[in-house]
Amino acid sequence: MAPPREELSSFFIWYIVSTLEYTFRLNARLEIPHRAQRELLSGSQLFAGLPLRLLDELSAASHLVEGHANQTIFQAGDPIREAHLLFNGSVTRSRIIPGGGSRVVELVQSEQMLSMGELFGATHYASTCNATAHTLLVAIDMCKLREVVQQSPELSCRIITALARQQCVSESGVAGYHHGMTGAQRLLDYLLELAGNKTELAGETSVQLKASKKMIAARIGMTPESLSRNLRDLSDSGVIIVDGRNVHIQNAALLDTVSGASKQRLNFYRKRKGEGPLSAKTPSPGALVNRCGRLRLFSQRMALTWGAIAANVASSATKTRLRQFEKEFERNLAWLEQPELAREFLEKLNAIKPLWLSYRQAIGSEEATETLAEKLFVLSEKMLTATDELTACAAHLAGIPSAHYVNMAGRNRVLSQRISKFFLFREWGSLHARIDDLLLPSCTEFENNLQHLVRTGSGQPELAAQLQIVARQWQKYIRALCPDLTHARKTIHARIVLAEGERLLRCVDTAVKIFERLT
């Protein structure tokens, strides 16, 4: 018996639809390579918004290139047949110099068309390009790219703009070398270049160093040792905060508030001939107060870090970080031992030393017990008191109101860490009641200090903007602590609190540095 006509009709409709769907999917799979290039190019800064016809032509004349670390993308002497647009990863370009060596001329870690000057100004590459990590590029046929450039005035303008920016960077580098720019200045310029030379009035701009220190140092013309030293110099000046491969540029600290040029970026020039090192000079009142305040800060940073390790909420590198904090404490302690300082000040400084020996020994203990936690907590509070008295003494001896504001801002800096310390140490049962008595007064003091500093800094635009960011981050930090401290052992909650506390610390630290410069 034959099936009804309606069933045959439905079967044929289903068969035709299924065949069309299969054909469509097959074609889509076959078109994936072109489609991948098209999506990347249409979302790029250089080619976004171009007519669809031109994008289709460029996509058809291109292919994806995936490179691994140390792979050569193109080599000096090769004919220029393709333009490479970097989308992910990092690459270096280097040139041969007289004597047979090579020098890195460019380190690219963000979306960019590589060696654009050579692409449009030469027939063969003069530089060699190597991937320093896993990279994703789109290689476009150069003949097709030139053809599209001739058809699109908008693309032509974008390429001219990109070439002009590279020319400005090149001239700036030459000017820096000829006019005595320090390594710190070259490093700062490089970090700002990574950030796209776009920073706000306040807050922070974060960049990631994807290449090795050796590669970055070669790019800006210094040794890896000099790079590390210049990173520390920029950190000491408050311009950046280094956290592993992440560098947080402190926007408000970039401005030259020392000379009153609030719209001029800070510059680091070489010292004049015969000028001794900065450490050999008598420190400014603000610098002295801030150095004392850093002793106060590290007294809490070390206890907090030990607590994070004991609570198993720390990363694998936290023990190394604890050792670094110990070294920073001792470095600041040594910096403050200057014979020309007042006797009253030196007496308070000497009173810290025996306490520091006991504190350092306790921190170095391997096993985290409740007895040790209680001992560390008590020592950290004693260290806070001793270093606080030293800082207050420095502010008093300065005899100027601005030194008092450095002390007040620094007090908030240390409170951000002290409250996080309370959060972690409260889990040790013997410390419950003591911490409950200390927590609310610490939060109240932070808010009162902040209100006073906001009124004081209203006349400085960058300082006022920075203090607004501090206020917003303080509220985020308080919300992270809520509803109370009973969740301290929950790993995710603890890590959120510590992360928000770190952000708050960076915000307040920049405000301290601005107040220091105003002295």
C-alpha positions as CSV (number, residue, x, y, z in Angstrom):
1,M,0.0,0.0,0.0
2,A,1.5,3.3,-1.1
3,P,1.9,6.1,1.5
4,P,-0.5,9.0,1.3
5,R,0.4,11.9,-0.9
6,E,0.5,14.3,2.1
7,E,3.2,12.1,3.8
8,L,5.3,12.0,0.6
9,S,5.0,15.8,0.3
10,S,6.1,16.3,4.0
11,F,9.0,13.9,3.5
12,F,10.3,15.8,0.4
13,I,10.0,19.1,2.2
14,W,12.0,17.7,5.2
15,Y,14.6,16.3,2.8
16,I,15.1,19.5,0.9
17,V,15.3,21.6,4.1
18,S,17.8,19.2,5.7
19,T,19.9,19.2,2.5
20,L,19.9,23.0,2.4
21,E,20.9,23.2,6.1
22,Y,23.7,20.7,5.6
23,T,24.9,22.6,2.5
24,F,24.8,25.9,4.5
25,R,26.7,24.4,7.4
26,L,29.3,22.9,5.1
27,N,29.8,26.2,3.3
28,A,30.0,28.0,6.6
29,R,32.8,25.6,7.7
30,L,34.6,26.1,4.5
31,E,34.3,29.8,4.9
32,I,35.6,29.9,8.5
33,P,39.2,30.9,7.6
34,H,38.0,34.0,5.7
35,R,35.3,34.7,8.3
36,A,37.8,34.6,11.1
37,Q,40.0,37.2,9.3
38,R,37.0,39.3,8.5
39,E,35.9,39.4,12.1
40,L,39.3,40.3,13.4
41,L,39.9,43.0,10.8
42,S,36.4,44.5,11.2
43,G,37.0,44.8,14.9
44,S,40.5,46.3,14.6
45,Q,41.3,50.0,15.2
46,L,42.8,50.3,11.7
47,F,40.1,48.6,9.6
48,A,36.9,49.0,11.6
49,G,34.1,50.8,9.8
50,L,35.5,50.3,6.3
51,P,32.9,49.4,3.5
52,L,32.0,45.7,3.6
53,R,33.3,45.2,0.0
54,L,36.8,46.4,1.0
55,L,36.7,44.2,4.2
56,D,35.8,41.2,2.1
57,E,38.6,41.9,-0.3
58,L,41.2,42.2,2.5
59,S,39.8,39.1,4.2
60,A,40.1,37.0,1.0
61,A,43.7,38.2,0.6
62,S,44.8,37.4,4.1
63,H,45.4,34.4,6.4
64,L,45.9,33.8,10.1
65,V,49.4,33.4,11.6
66,E,49.8,31.7,14.9
67,G,53.3,32.1,16.3
68,H,55.0,30.5,19.3
69,A,57.7,32.0,21.5
70,N,61.0,32.7,19.6
71,Q,59.4,32.1,16.2
72,T,60.5,34.5,13.5
73,I,57.7,36.3,11.8
74,F,59.9,38.0,9.2
75,Q,63.6,38.6,8.8
76,A,65.8,41.4,7.8
77,G,66.5,41.2,4.0
78,D,63.2,39.4,3.3
79,P,61.1,41.0,0.5
80,I,57.9,42.7,1.9
81,R,55.0,40.7,0.5
82,E,52.6,40.8,3.5
83,A,51.6,43.2,6.2
84,H,51.3,41.6,9.7
85,L,48.6,42.9,12.1
86,L,49.2,41.8,15.7
87,F,46.1,40.9,17.7
88,N,47.4,38.9,20.6
89,G,50.7,38.2,22.2
90,S,53.9,40.1,21.9
91,V,56.7,40.5,19.4
92,T,60.0,42.4,19.2
93,R,61.7,44.0,16.2
94,S,65.5,44.2,16.2
95,R,68.1,45.6,13.8
96,I,71.7,44.7,13.2
97,I,74.1,47.3,14.5
98,P,77.8,47.9,13.6
99,G,80.0,45.2,15.1
100,G,77.6,42.4,14.4
101,G,75.3,42.7,17.4
102,S,71.6,43.5,17.3
103,R,69.4,46.0,19.1
104,V,65.7,45.9,19.9
105,V,64.0,48.8,18.2
106,E,60.4,48.0,19.1
107,L,58.5,45.8,21.6
108,V,54.8,45.4,20.6
109,Q,52.4,44.0,23.1
110,S,49.0,45.4,21.8
111,E,47.1,45.5,18.6
112,Q,49.3,47.1,15.9
113,M,50.4,46.8,12.3
114,L,54.1,45.7,12.5
115,S,56.9,47.7,10.9
116,M,54.5,50.1,9.2
117,G,57.3,52.5,8.1
118,E,59.0,49.6,6.2
119,L,55.8,48.4,4.7
120,F,55.1,51.7,2.9
121,G,58.6,53.0,2.5
122,A,60.7,50.0,1.5
123,T,60.7,46.8,-0.6
124,H,62.7,44.7,1.8
125,Y,62.6,44.4,5.6
126,A,65.4,46.2,7.5
127,S,64.4,44.6,10.8
128,T,63.8,41.1,12.1
129,C,60.6,40.4,14.0
130,N,60.4,37.5,16.5
131,A,57.5,36.4,18.7
132,T,58.2,36.5,22.4
133,A,55.1,34.6,23.4
134,H,52.2,32.8,21.7
135,T,50.9,35.3,19.2
136,L,47.9,35.7,16.8
137,L,48.4,37.8,13.7
138,V,46.6,38.4,10.4
139,A,48.9,38.5,7.4
140,I,47.5,40.7,4.5
141,D,48.8,40.6,0.9
142,M,50.7,43.8,0.5
143,C,49.5,44.4,-3.1
144,K,45.9,44.2,-2.0
145,L,46.5,46.4,1.0
146,R,48.0,49.2,-1.2
147,E,45.1,48.8,-3.6
148,V,42.5,49.2,-0.7
149,V,44.4,52.2,0.7
150,Q,44.1,54.0,-2.6
151,Q,40.4,53.3,-2.6
152,S,39.7,54.4,1.0
153,P,40.6,58.0,2.1
154,E,39.6,57.0,5.6
155,L,42.1,54.2,5.8
156,S,44.7,56.4,4.3
157,C,44.2,59.0,7.1
158,R,44.4,56.3,9.8
159,I,47.7,55.0,8.4
160,I,49.1,58.5,8.2
161,T,48.0,59.1,11.8
162,A,49.6,55.9,13.0
163,L,52.9,56.7,11.2
164,A,52.8,60.2,12.7
165,R,52.5,58.8,16.2
166,Q,55.4,56.5,15.6
167,Q,57.4,59.5,14.3
168,C,56.6,61.4,17.5
169,V,57.7,58.5,19.7
170,S,60.9,58.2,17.7
171,E,61.7,61.9,18.0
172,S,60.8,61.9,21.7
173,G,63.3,59.0,22.3
174,V,66.1,60.9,20.4
175,A,65.4,64.1,22.3
176,G,65.5,62.2,25.6
177,Y,68.9,60.7,24.9
178,H,70.3,64.1,23.8
179,H,68.9,66.1,26.7
180,G,69.9,63.9,29.5
181,M,66.7,62.0,30.2
182,T,67.4,59.3,32.9
183,G,66.6,55.6,32.6
184,A,63.6,56.3,34.9
185,Q,62.2,58.8,32.4
186,R,62.7,56.4,29.5
187,L,61.0,53.6,31.5
188,L,58.1,55.8,32.4
189,D,57.7,56.9,28.8
190,Y,57.6,53.2,27.8
191,L,55.0,52.4,30.4
192,L,52.8,55.3,29.2
193,E,53.2,54.1,25.7
194,L,51.9,50.7,26.7
195,A,49.0,52.5,28.3
196,G,48.3,54.3,25.0
197,N,49.4,57.6,26.5
198,K,45.9,58.0,27.9
199,T,45.7,58.7,31.7
200,E,42.9,60.3,33.8
201,L,43.4,63.1,36.3
202,A,43.4,60.6,39.2
203,G,43.1,56.9,39.9
204,E,45.4,54.4,38.2
205,T,46.1,53.0,34.8
206,S,47.3,49.4,34.8
207,V,49.5,47.8,32.2
208,Q,51.0,44.3,32.0
209,L,54.6,43.5,31.2
210,K,54.2,40.6,28.9
211,A,57.8,40.4,27.8
212,S,60.9,39.4,29.9
213,K,62.9,42.1,31.8
214,K,65.8,41.4,29.5
215,M,63.6,42.1,26.4
216,I,62.1,45.3,27.8
217,A,65.5,46.6,29.0
218,A,66.9,46.1,25.5
219,R,63.9,47.9,24.0
220,I,64.5,51.1,26.1
221,G,68.3,50.9,26.0
222,M,69.4,49.7,29.4
223,T,70.5,46.6,31.2
224,P,68.0,44.3,33.1
225,E,69.7,45.5,36.4
226,S,69.1,49.1,35.4
227,L,65.5,48.3,34.6
228,S,65.0,46.9,38.1
229,R,66.7,49.9,39.7
230,N,64.5,52.3,37.6
231,L,61.4,50.4,38.5
232,R,62.3,50.9,42.2
233,D,63.0,54.6,41.6
234,L,59.6,55.1,40.0
235,S,58.0,53.2,42.8
236,D,59.8,55.3,45.5
237,S,58.6,58.4,43.8
238,G,55.0,57.2,43.9
239,V,54.5,57.2,40.2
240,I,54.0,53.4,39.8
241,I,53.2,50.4,42.0
242,V,54.6,47.1,40.8
243,D,52.7,43.9,41.5
244,G,54.5,41.1,39.7
245,R,54.1,41.6,35.9
246,N,51.3,44.2,36.5
247,V,52.3,47.9,36.8
248,H,49.8,50.3,38.2
249,I,50.5,53.9,37.0
250,Q,49.3,56.4,39.5
251,N,47.7,59.1,37.4
252,A,47.6,61.9,39.9
253,A,51.3,61.3,40.9
254,L,52.3,61.8,37.2
255,L,51.7,65.5,37.5
256,D,54.4,67.9,38.6
257,T,52.8,69.3,41.8
258,V,56.2,70.1,43.2
259,S,56.7,73.1,40.9
260,G,53.0,73.9,41.0
261,A,52.6,72.9,37.3
262,S,49.5,70.8,37.9
263,K,49.0,70.2,34.2
264,Q,52.6,69.3,33.4
265,R,53.8,65.7,33.6
266,L,56.6,64.9,36.0
267,N,60.0,64.5,34.4
268,F,63.1,62.7,35.7
269,Y,66.3,64.5,34.5
270,R,69.9,63.6,35.2
271,K,71.5,65.3,38.2
272,R,73.8,68.2,37.5
273,K,77.5,67.7,37.5
274,G,78.8,67.7,41.1
275,E,75.4,67.1,42.5
276,G,75.4,64.2,45.0
277,P,72.8,61.5,45.4
278,L,69.4,62.4,46.8
279,S,69.9,60.3,49.8
280,A,72.9,62.3,50.8
281,K,70.8,65.5,51.2
282,T,68.7,66.4,54.2
283,P,65.2,65.0,53.3
284,S,62.3,67.4,52.9
285,P,59.8,67.5,55.8
286,G,57.2,65.6,53.7
287,A,59.7,62.9,52.6
288,L,60.8,62.4,56.2
289,V,57.2,62.0,57.4
290,N,56.4,59.6,54.6
291,R,59.5,57.5,55.2
292,C,58.5,57.1,58.9
293,G,55.0,56.4,57.8
294,R,56.2,53.6,55.5
295,L,57.8,51.9,58.6
296,R,54.3,52.1,60.1
297,L,52.8,50.7,57.0
298,F,55.1,47.7,56.7
299,S,54.5,46.9,60.4
300,Q,50.9,46.0,59.3
301,R,51.7,44.7,55.8
302,M,53.9,42.0,57.3
303,A,51.3,40.8,59.9
304,L,48.6,40.9,57.2
305,T,50.7,38.8,54.8
306,W,51.6,36.3,57.5
307,G,47.8,36.0,58.3
308,A,47.0,35.4,54.7
309,I,49.6,32.6,54.5
310,A,48.2,31.1,57.8
311,A,44.6,31.2,56.5
312,N,45.6,29.6,53.2
313,V,44.2,32.4,51.1
314,A,47.6,33.5,49.8
315,S,49.2,32.8,46.4
316,S,52.4,30.8,46.1
317,A,54.5,33.9,45.8
318,T,53.3,35.4,49.1
319,K,56.1,34.1,51.2
320,T,58.6,35.8,48.8
321,R,56.5,39.0,49.2
322,L,56.8,38.7,53.0
323,R,60.6,38.6,52.7
324,Q,60.4,41.7,50.4
325,F,58.4,43.6,53.0
326,E,61.1,42.7,55.7
327,K,63.8,44.1,53.4
328,E,61.7,47.3,52.7
329,F,61.3,47.8,56.4
330,E,65.0,47.5,57.0
331,R,65.8,49.7,54.0
332,N,63.6,52.5,55.3
333,L,65.0,52.1,58.8
334,A,68.5,52.5,57.4
335,W,67.5,55.6,55.4
336,L,66.2,57.3,58.5
337,E,69.5,56.9,60.4
338,Q,70.8,60.4,59.5
339,P,73.0,62.1,62.1
340,E,71.7,65.6,61.3
341,L,68.2,64.8,62.5
342,A,66.9,65.9,65.9
343,R,68.0,63.9,69.0
344,E,64.3,63.4,70.0
345,F,63.7,61.8,66.6
346,L,66.7,59.5,66.8
347,E,65.7,58.3,70.3
348,K,62.3,57.2,69.0
349,L,64.0,55.6,66.0
350,N,66.4,53.6,68.3
351,A,63.4,52.5,70.4
352,I,62.0,50.6,67.3
353,K,65.2,48.5,66.7
354,P,64.9,45.9,69.6
355,L,61.2,45.6,68.9
356,W,61.9,45.0,65.3
357,L,64.2,42.1,66.1
358,S,61.5,40.3,68.1
359,Y,58.9,41.0,65.4
360,R,61.1,39.7,62.6
361,Q,61.9,36.5,64.5
362,A,58.2,35.8,65.1
363,I,57.4,36.4,61.5
364,G,60.1,33.9,60.4
365,S,58.5,31.1,62.5
366,E,57.4,28.3,60.3
367,E,54.4,26.8,62.1
368,A,51.2,28.9,62.5
369,T,49.8,28.3,65.9
370,E,47.2,30.2,67.9
371,T,50.0,31.2,70.4
372,L,52.2,32.5,67.6
373,A,49.2,34.3,66.0
374,E,48.5,36.1,69.3
375,K,52.2,37.0,69.8
376,L,52.4,38.3,66.2
377,F,49.3,40.4,66.7
378,V,50.5,41.9,69.9
379,L,53.9,42.7,68.4
380,S,52.3,44.2,65.3
381,E,50.3,46.5,67.4
382,K,53.3,47.5,69.5
383,M,55.3,48.1,66.2
384,L,52.4,50.3,65.0
385,T,52.5,52.4,68.2
386,A,56.3,52.8,68.1
387,T,56.4,53.7,64.4
388,D,53.3,56.0,64.8
389,E,55.1,57.9,67.5
390,L,58.1,58.3,65.2
391,T,56.0,59.6,62.4
392,A,54.1,62.0,64.6
393,C,57.5,63.3,65.9
394,A,58.7,63.9,62.4
395,A,55.5,65.8,61.6
396,H,55.9,67.9,64.8
397,L,59.5,68.7,64.1
398,A,58.7,69.9,60.6
399,G,56.6,72.7,62.1
400,I,54.4,73.1,59.0
401,P,50.7,72.2,58.6
402,S,51.4,70.3,55.3
403,A,53.6,67.8,57.2
404,H,50.6,67.1,59.4
405,Y,48.5,66.2,56.4
406,V,51.2,63.8,55.1
407,N,51.0,62.1,58.5
408,M,47.2,62.0,58.5
409,A,47.0,60.6,54.9
410,G,49.7,58.1,55.9
411,R,47.6,57.1,58.9
412,N,44.8,56.2,56.6
413,R,47.2,54.2,54.4
414,V,48.1,52.0,57.4
415,L,44.5,51.7,58.6
416,S,43.6,50.1,55.3
417,Q,46.0,47.3,56.1
418,R,45.3,47.2,59.8
419,I,41.6,46.6,59.2
420,S,42.4,43.7,56.8
421,K,44.7,42.4,59.5
422,F,41.7,42.4,61.9
423,F,39.7,40.5,59.3
424,L,42.2,37.6,59.2
425,F,43.3,37.5,62.8
426,R,39.8,37.5,64.2
427,E,39.6,33.8,63.3
428,W,42.0,33.0,66.1
429,G,39.6,32.7,69.0
430,S,41.7,34.3,71.6
431,L,41.8,37.6,69.6
432,H,38.0,37.9,69.0
433,A,37.1,40.3,71.8
434,R,40.3,42.4,71.4
435,I,39.7,42.9,67.6
436,D,36.0,43.7,68.1
437,D,37.1,46.6,70.4
438,L,39.6,47.9,67.8
439,L,37.7,47.6,64.6
440,L,35.0,50.2,64.8
441,P,37.4,53.0,66.1
442,S,39.8,52.2,63.2
443,C,36.9,52.6,60.6
444,T,35.7,55.8,62.3
445,E,39.2,57.2,62.3
446,F,39.7,56.5,58.6
447,E,36.4,58.3,57.7
448,N,37.2,61.3,59.9
449,N,40.6,61.6,58.5
450,L,39.3,61.3,54.9
451,Q,36.7,64.1,55.4
452,H,39.4,66.4,56.8
453,L,41.8,65.7,53.9
454,V,39.0,66.3,51.4
455,R,38.4,69.7,52.8
456,T,42.2,70.4,52.8
457,G,42.8,69.2,49.3
458,S,39.9,71.0,47.6
459,G,42.3,73.6,46.1
460,Q,44.4,71.0,44.2
461,P,42.4,69.5,41.3
462,E,44.4,66.3,41.0
463,L,44.5,65.8,44.8
464,A,40.7,66.4,45.1
465,A,40.1,63.9,42.3
466,Q,42.4,61.3,44.0
467,L,40.6,61.7,47.3
468,Q,37.2,61.2,45.6
469,I,38.6,57.9,44.3
470,V,39.8,57.0,47.8
471,A,36.3,57.6,49.1
472,R,34.7,55.4,46.5
473,Q,37.2,52.6,47.0
474,W,36.7,52.9,50.8
475,Q,33.0,52.3,50.3
476,K,33.7,49.2,48.1
477,Y,36.1,47.9,50.8
478,I,33.5,48.3,53.5
479,R,30.9,46.5,51.4
480,A,33.4,43.7,50.9
481,L,33.7,43.3,54.7
482,C,29.9,43.2,55.2
483,P,27.8,41.9,56.7
484,D,30.4,41.3,59.5
485,L,33.7,39.5,60.1
486,T,32.2,36.1,60.8
487,H,32.9,35.0,57.2
488,A,36.6,35.5,57.5
489,R,37.4,31.8,56.9
490,K,35.5,31.6,53.6
491,T,38.3,31.7,51.1
492,I,36.5,33.5,48.3
493,H,35.3,36.2,50.7
494,A,38.7,36.6,52.2
495,R,40.4,37.0,48.8
496,I,37.8,39.7,47.8
497,V,38.4,41.6,51.0
498,L,42.2,41.4,50.5
499,A,42.0,42.5,46.9
500,E,39.8,45.5,47.7
501,G,42.2,46.4,50.6
502,E,45.1,46.3,48.1
503,R,43.2,48.7,45.8
504,L,42.4,51.0,48.7
505,L,46.1,51.0,49.7
506,R,47.2,52.0,46.2
507,C,44.7,54.8,46.1
508,V,45.7,56.2,49.5
509,D,49.4,55.8,48.9
510,T,49.1,58.1,45.9
511,A,47.3,60.7,48.0
512,V,50.1,60.5,50.6
513,K,52.7,61.1,47.9
514,I,50.9,64.2,46.6
515,F,50.7,65.6,50.1
516,E,54.4,64.9,50.5
517,R,55.2,66.9,47.3
518,L,53.1,69.8,48.5
519,T,55.4,70.2,51.5
